[in-house]
């Protein structure tokens, strides 16, 4: 039954993954739009979009030479930045030629073009920093999206209202299976004089407060749900039981029996995280772990089973990569774990012996520390894995015995702890 349940869970996860990718495949970022002068490549959609009515742009127009651009041009004006995801069955060259032809046919002249190998080491960082680029929480930066292989094109079109420059970069990445198109359009113009006097310092009466871009990013709140499967391995298997470790009452020294052989338990895991900003949040999770062993011999039938059900809550600190798609987090907290250990021995005639039943129960406090790493599969869907160390001091452990006589004893001072390794999928809202 447990194997069948695991198959169902993985099937559900796979369906969510496939459907999530397909449903998201044609969704433009909310509030985005194509630039009115330049059409999108057929079948592509907008990953990120940013428009500034007046900003600066240091346009690369040459290769790197001794850590310096051979040529560049400082521009000011209306800056539109659009990142497209292109169909995965289209090549960089096809996309590049399509834009090159489109721009030429619409009056743009080519100022510069080159590929990654021609541009040289360090060129990409110059292009990334040509203008401030919008950051999307939990998403890889542009540097990551276009790091693997790319081609670059700069064109210009002169108009009476000002020249228009287009900086186009078409690229692939080491982790995604689709080409990326980065389209930067700079419409040169002087700053509108009427805008000079509209920015005023806030007054106490207004009650407004300026918030920097960095502060806005750090104020982003997000909710994350995780589903996965994990395993628990015991550091000290005394509570789990081995053939040589018996349960005994420390006050009397009486040995009652042993529960045999549970060092690894497996089961499902559900976690929810809420981040107050980019880096700090709270985490809560529940999980169920189980293992069972059946053994038949010529003399007896042995059945052993161990179950754990835990609930935990804690604080989590997170680092989100700005130029990489990786998120790393560290969480610490405490919770409750209910453990039940069971052993049944039934003798088969003509073998003789007393059939026994051992049942141990503990309601334990637990503390934990967790190290986690997440990598995006697509948009807000992530693949995660984590390592967690648990400390569970057991103050009392109740043993019930049924071998003709029913009784209950309580044992104290057992050492219990271990580590968990988990993996699964997460989605950020």
N, C-alpha and C positions, 0 to 999 in steps of 0.2 A: 504493500500500500504506500509506503513512504517513497519508493522509487517512482511509482506512478504519479504521486503528488509533485515530485521534483520535475518530472517530464512536463506536467501541466504548467507548472510555474515558468519553466524555461520557454515553453511554447507561447505563453501569454506575453512574456518579455519580448520575444522575437516578433510577435505580431505588432506590439506597440512600437518597436524600433522601425519596422518596415513601414507601417502606416504613418508613423510620425515623420519619417523622411519624405514619403510621398506627398503627404498633406502640406508639408512646409515647403515643398519644392518650388512652388510658383508664387509664394507670398512676398510682396515687396514690403520693406520696412514701413511702418506706419508713418504717414506724413511725408513720404518721399515722392519724387517725381523725376522723370527724365528732363534733361536740360532742353529748353525749347529749340536750340540750334542743332542738336545732335541726337539722332535716334539710337535706341539700344540695339544691341546685337540680337537677332531673333532667338527666342527661347530663353533668354537670360532674365534674371530678376535681381532686385536691389537688396544687397546685404546691409549696407550702411549708407546714410545720406546726411550731408551737412552743407548748409548754405550760410555764408556770411556776406552781408550787404557791402561791407568794406573791410578788407584785410590785406595783409602782405603775403607775398609769395616769391621765394627765391628760386627761380626756374633754372634747373640744371640744363646746360646747353653743350656739355662736353664730357670727356672722360676724366677719370681720376689720375692725377700725376703727383706723386710724393704727398699723398694724403690731402690733396687740394684739387678742386674742380678746375679744369682747364678754362672753362668759360661758364658764366651764369648771368642771369639777368634778374634784377630786383624789380618786382611788379607790385602795384597797389590797385585795388579795385574790388569788384564783386567776385567772390571765390565760391565756386560750387564743386563739392567733392562727392562723387558717387562711386561706390564699390558694387560691381555686378558679379553674380555667380552665373557663369555661362554653362550651357549644356556639356555634360562630361564626354560626349562623343565628338566634340569639336576640338581641333588642335589650336595651339597658340598662333601658328602661322596663318591659319584660315581667318581667325578673328582679327589679327593684326592687319592683314591685307584688306579685309572688308572695311575696317575703319579708315585705313589709308586711302582707299578708293573713294569712300563716302566724303571724306574731308576735302580731297582734291576736287571732286565734282561740285562741291559747294563753296569753292573760292578760297580754301585754305592753302597756304604754301608751306612746304616742309622746311623747318629750320634745322632739325637734327634728328637722327635715328641711330640706334645701336642695340646690340643684345648684351646679355649679362657678361659674357666672356670679354667683350670689347670694352665695357665700361670700367672694369677693374674693381679691386677690393676697396670697400668703403663707400662706393658710390651709392649703394642702396640707402645707407643712413642719411646721406645728403638729400636724397629724394624724399625720404620719410619726413625729414625736418624742414622741407621746403615751406611748409605752412603748418600751423597747429591743426592736428587731426583729431576728430571727435573719438572719444573712447566709449565703447559699448561694454557694459558690465558683463564679465564672464565670457566674453568673446575674444578670440585671438586678435592681436594687433595686425596692422597692415604688413609690418615687417615679416611676420610669420607666414601670412597668406601668399606672399610673392617671393619668398626666399629661394625656392628651388631652382627655377628657370624663368627668365622673363625677357621681353623685348620692350623697347621704349621709343616713343615718337613724340616730337614737339612740332606743332603747326601754328600758323598765325593767319588771321583774317583782319584786314583793315576796314573800319567803318567810320563814318563821320562822327558818330557818337563815341568812338574809341576803339582801339584794337582788341581783338579776342584771341587769347592764347589757349591752346589745348595741349595738356601734358597727359599722354596715354601710356599706361603700362599694362601689358597683358602677360599673365604669369600662371605658373602652377606652384603647388606647395607639397611638402613632404608628407602631409597627413590627410589632405582632402583629395577627393577623386574628381574634382571639377576645376576648370580654368577660372581664374579671377581676372576681371577687368577693372582697373582703377582709372577713372576718368576725372581729371581735374580741369575745370574751365575757369579761366581768369579773364574777366571783362574789365579792362583798364579804364579808370575814370578817376577824376579828383573827388575827394570827400565832399559830400553835399554840405554847402555852407550853412544851410538851415538846420543841420544836425549839430552844429557846434555848440549851440546854447541850450539844448534840451536836457543835457545831463547835469543835474544839480545834486549837491550833497543832501542826504536825507536829514530831516529835522526831527526833533523829539515828538512833535505833533504828528508827523507822518508815521512814525514808528517802524520805518523800513530799515532793513539791514542789508548791506551789500554782501553778496555771497560769491566767492571766487569760483572758477571752474573746478579747481581741485576740491574745494569744499562741497560743491554740488555733486561731484563724483562720489565723495565719501559719504554723502547723505543718502545714497541709493539703498533702498531696502529691497530684500528679496526673500522669497520663501522657496524652500527646496524639499522635495520628497524623494526618498531613496528606497529601492526594493532590491534585495539581494539574498544570497545564500552564504553561510559561513560555517566554520568549524571551530570547536573549542578543544584545546589540548591542555591537559593538566600538568602543572609544574610539579606538584606533590600529589601523587595518586592515592594517598591514604584514605581520603574520603571516598574516592571512586572505587577503591578496593583492589587488591591483588591477592594472589594465593597466599602470600606471606604476611599481609597486613590485615589484622583483625580489628574489629570494633571492641573497645573495652571501656568500662566505667573507670575513670581516673580515681574516683573516691574509694572504690573497692578492689580494683584490679581484675574484676570478673570479665572474662572474654566471652562474648556471645556468638561470634561467627564473623564471616567475611562476605563482602559483596565483590564479585570477581570481575576484573579485567576491563574497566572503562577508562580509557585514557584519551580517546578522541570522540567527540559528539558533533553532529552536524544538524543543520536546520535553517529555516528561513529567518529573515531579518528585515525590519521596516524602520526607517529613520526619517525624522522630520527636522529640518533646520530653518531657523528664522534669523536673518542677518539685519541688525540695526543699521549698519553701514557696510562698506565693502569688506571690512576686516573683522568685525566683532559680531557675535551672535550667540544664540542658545541652541542646544541640540537635545532631542528626546528620541528614544528608540525602545522598541520591544523586540523580543526574539524568543524563539523556541529551539532547543537543542535536544537531540535524542540519539540513543544508541541501544541496540539490543543484540544479544547473542543467544543462540540455541545450540545445544550440544547433546547428541545422543551417544550413549555408550551401551555396552552389553548389560550393564548393571543399572543405569539410571538415566533420566532425562533432566538436563539442566537448562534453566531459562533465566537469563539475567537481563535487566533493563534499567537504563538511567535516563531521566528526563530533567531538563532545566528550563525554567521560564523566567525571564528577567525583564525589568523595566528600569530605564536609567534616564537621567537628565543631567545636563552639564553646560559649561560654557565652551565656545569654540572660537579660535582665532584662525584667520584665513589669509593667505597671500594669493592674489590673483595676478597672473602674468600679464604684463602690458604688451609684450611682443612675442609671447608664447601662449599656446592654448591650454597650459597646465595650471591647475589650482591645487595648492597644498594647504592642509589645515591640521591644527593640533587642538584636541579637545580633552577636557578633564571634567570629571563629575562623579556622581554616586547614584546608587539605586538599590533595588531589592531583587533578590534571586530566590526562587522557590525550587528546591531540588528534591527529587524523589529517587531512591535507589531500591531495586527490587531483585530478590533472588528466590527461585523456587527449585527444589530438588525432589524428584519423584523416583522412587526405586522400582525396578521392574522385576517381578518374580522370575526365577527363584531367588534372585538377589535379596538380601535382607538389609534393612536399615529403616530409619525413621524419616518419613517424608517431612521436609522442612519448608518453612516460608519465612523469609526475612524481608522486612520493609523498613527503610530508613527515610526520614523526612527532615528537612531543614529549611527554615525561612531566614535567609541570610542578608545582611548588609553587604554591599559591594562598592568598591571604589575602582575607578578605571582611568587610564590615559590612552589616547587614541591618536595615531598618526595616519593621515588619509591623503590620497592623491587622486585627482579627477582629470580626465582628458575629454574634451568635447567630441562627440560622434557627429552630431549635426545640430547647429544652432544651440538650443538650450538643453539638448539631450546629452548626458555625459555618461561615460564609463568610469567607474570608480573601484578602488581597492584600498583596504586599510588593514593595519595591524594594531591590535589592542591588547594591553596588559591589564589583567584583573587581579585585584586583591580582595579576598573574601574570608575574613576571620569568622569562624563558626563558634558562636557562644553555646549553642545547644543543638544536639542532634538526637532525635527521638527514634528508637528502634522498637518495632513491634514484631513479635515472634509468635508463630502459630505452628506448634509441633505436637499438639495434644494439649498444651497449656498456653493460654493467652496471657501476655503480660506486656508491659511497656516500660522501658528504661530510657533515661536521658543521659547523654554523654557530652562532655565539655572539652574545650581546648583543642579541637581538631584543626589542623592546618589545611587550608584550602585555597587554591588560586590557580591561575593559568593564563593563557593568552588565546586570543581569537584572531583568525584571519578571514576576511570577508571580501566579496566582490559582487558587483551588480550594476544596475542602471539608476541614474538620478535625473530629475527634471526640475529646472528652476522656473519659477513663475515671476 
